[in-house]
Amino acid sequence: MYSRYVKRALDIAVSGVALVGLSPALVLVSILIYLDDRGSVFFRQRRVGRHEREFSILKFRSMEVGSSNLPSASASNLRITRFGRLIRRTNIDELPQLVNIFRGEMSLVGPRPALASQIELLRIRREGAATEWRPGLTGLAQVCSYTGMDEATKGALDCRYCANVSFLGDLAIIARTFLYLLKPPPVY
């Protein structure tokens, strides 16, 4: 019952309320991004969603205008704007994905949307039926130190999540996401 009906209803309700409630902050962030380097406020990228259908994910732009279209882990810090560093560290750059959630392309919790070039990750997800689920704003792999994780581990965690979707599980992942955001950034 939860995974079939309630999960989507919660996605619509939470993303709708969040978009309205956060609208002043979203406008402020948009203005600051524009003032930082005068480029487009949003970054759109093709990602693989439910049933392996591609969709355009929406993010606040954190990289300089004209930067290559790369996965976050491959992006050089030299191309990140001053304000972009802050919005990436705080994950504010992900907030426009609330629109993707409201439209039904994503969910609050699920596997992160993959790039079509992440062939190994997509193969693992396909074999574990994780491609049957909407990708999430956060997910089990994200709260288990997603950055730097190999695709086999990400895929295994995504499949584990999708095999055990539950309301309490989703609440636990959301809580762990907020705890992650409170941690200080790593020192390099």
ZISULQUI-V804213 format. One record per pair of residues at least 4 apart in sequence whose ideal C-beta (glycine too) atoms are under 6 Angstrom apart, sorted by sequence separation. I is the first residue (numbers start at 1). J is the second residue. D is the distance in whole Angstrom. If there is no record, write none. Layout:
i=<I:I>
j=<J:J>
d=<D:D>
This chain:
i=<2:3:10:11:12:14:17:18:22:48:49:63:70:80:84:114:118:138:142:149:151:2:70:80:87:88:100:101:125:126:141:149:48:49:87:100:125:34:114:33:46:114:97:47:30:44:45:67:141:144:44:64:42:43:63:141:63:64:140:141:43:62:111:40:140:62:113:110:110:111:62:110:39:62:110:33:60:107:109:112:33:106:111:130:106:107:108:109:110:130:133:109:121:125:143:29:62:120:124:128:130:60:121:125:143:59:121:143:60:59:58:138:97:58:58:37:71:36:36:111:55:32:49:57:109:49:109:47:48:48:19:52:18:15:50:15:16:49:15:11:11:89:11:3:2>
j=<6:7:14:15:16:18:21:22:26:52:53:67:74:84:88:118:122:142:146:153:155:7:75:85:92:93:105:106:130:131:146:154:54:55:93:106:131:41:121:41:54:122:106:57:41:56:57:79:154:157:58:79:58:59:79:157:80:81:157:158:61:80:130:61:161:84:135:133:134:135:87:135:65:88:136:60:87:134:136:139:61:134:139:158:135:136:137:138:139:159:162:139:151:155:173:60:93:151:155:159:162:93:154:158:176:93:155:177:96:96:96:177:137:99:100:81:115:81:83:158:105:83:105:113:170:113:173:113:114:116:98:131:98:98:134:101:102:135:102:101:107:185:108:165:167>
d=<5:5:6:6:6:6:6:5:5:6:5:4:4:4:6:4:6:5:4:5:6:6:5:6:4:5:4:5:4:5:5:5:6:5:4:4:5:6:5:5:5:6:6:5:4:5:5:5:5:6:6:5:6:5:5:4:6:6:5:6:4:6:5:6:4:3:4:5:5:5:5:5:4:5:3:6:6:4:5:6:6:6:5:4:5:5:5:6:5:5:5:6:4:6:6:6:5:5:3:3:4:4:6:6:4:5:5:6:6:6:4:4:5:6:6:5:6:5:4:4:4:5:6:6:4:6:5:4:5:6:5:5:5:5:5:4:6:5:4:5:5:5:6:4:5>
